[in-house]
Amino acid sequence: MPRDLQYLLDRADISDLLIDYGTAIDARDFAALDRIFTADAVIDYRATGGPRCTLEEARQFLAEALPQFPRSQHMMGNISIALQDATATARTMCHNPMVMRQPDGGEKVMFFGIWYADELVRTDDGWRIRNRCLEFCYSYNYQGSI
């Protein structure tokens, strides 16, 4: 595959977009998801106990689920991108420490390892995720079920 300037720009834009997702979630800035996903996106959180849903349903799910976690970090790495014209696929590793409130008022830090498997499309407003599927890899210090 030729490595022309557009190829490099597309890879940089997609990498930034994937990282922007983690930044938005950690900041609880769910309005920012409009700049990350297409309006008709399908987001599949089932691997970690959430729904397979639309973008609007994802915003609602995140707003309800994340208050029990006052702080989190989505650390993205090993971003693999395959480009084909105006579409792309990506697979991104995420190490996700999350602070969880405990019934006694204390806090506990848990770690989750997930992969994001994405289908992306180039739009008039730049690259957007059209389909995202979370794949569970590991958890540490988590007592619930995934």
N, C-alpha and C positions, 0 to 999 in steps of 0.2 A: 504494500500500500504506500503510495507516495506521501511524503511528509511535507506538504506545502503549508503556507502561512495559514490558510483557512482551517486546515486540520489542527494546527497548534492552537489557534484561537478557540475553536470549538471545544477542544479538550480542556482548555483553561476555563472557559465559561461553564462547562458541565461540572468540572471539579468544584468551582466556586458555588454553583447551585446546590450541589450535594452537601457541602459544608454549611451553606446558608440554612438548610433544613435544621441541622443540629443546633445552630445558633438561635434560630427562631423558637425551637422547642425549649431550649434551656432558658431563654428570656421570657417564655410564655407569651410570645408575640404571634398569636394564631392568625392575625390578619396578614402577616407576612407570607403565609402559606399560599396566598393568591399569586405571589410572584415566583413560586416554586413549582406549583402543580397547574395542569390544565384545568379548566372549569369542569370537565367531564372525567377527571381522574378517578381511578379506582385504587384504593389504599387498603392493603391487607395486613392488619395487625394480629391476625389469629394466632400466629406462632408465639406471641407473648400474652395471650389471653384477651385480646381486644377483638373488635369486629373487622369484617371485610366491608368497606364502606365508601361512600362518596366523599368528596372534599368537605362538604358542609357537615356531614356526619362525623368525619374525622375531627374537625374543629370542636364539635360538641363533645365527642368522646374524650379528647385531650383535656378540655376545660373541666370535665368531671373527674377524670382519673388522676391528673397531675397534682392537685392541691395536697395530696398526702405525701408528695415528694417536694419539699420546699427548695431543694437545690439538686441540680444534675449537671452532668457534662457529657456531651456526645462527642467523643474523640474519633474522628474519621481517619481512615488510613487504607492503604492497599487498594486504591481506587483503580478499578479496571474498566476501561471504556472502549467499546467497539462502535465506531461511526460508520454509517452508511447513508450518504446524502443528507436528508433532512430528518433522519431518525438515528437513534443510538440506543445501546443497552449499556448498563453499568452495574457493577457489583462492588459494593463498598463495605469494608469492615468497620464496625463500630464497637468501641469499648465504652461502656456507659455506666459510670458510677452514679448512684442515686442515693440521696439522703432521704430516709423514711422516718416520719414521725411515729413515735411509739405511744401506746396508751398511757404510760406513766409520765409523758411529757418529754422524755428523752428522744434521742435520735439514733438511728442505726444506718451505717453505710453499706449498701449492697452494690454488687458489680454484675453487669450483664454484658454478654458478648453476643452481638447479632450481626447479620449481614443484611444489607439492603440490596435487593435485586430490582433494578429499575428499567423501565422502557421510557425513553425520552423522545420528544419531538421538538424541532425548531419551529417557533412561532414568529409572528411579526414582532413580538416583544422579547424574543430571545428563547433560549432553551427552557423547556418545562418538562416535568415528570408527568407522564400520562398513566403509568401503572407502577405501583410500588408494592413489593411483597417482602415482608420481614421474614428472615430465616433465623431461628434460634440456634445458638451455638453453646453458650454456657451461662451459668449464674453462680454467684458466690454470696453467701450470707443472706440468702432469700429463703424464707420458710413456706411461702405459698406454692401454688401450683402454676405451672406454665404449660 
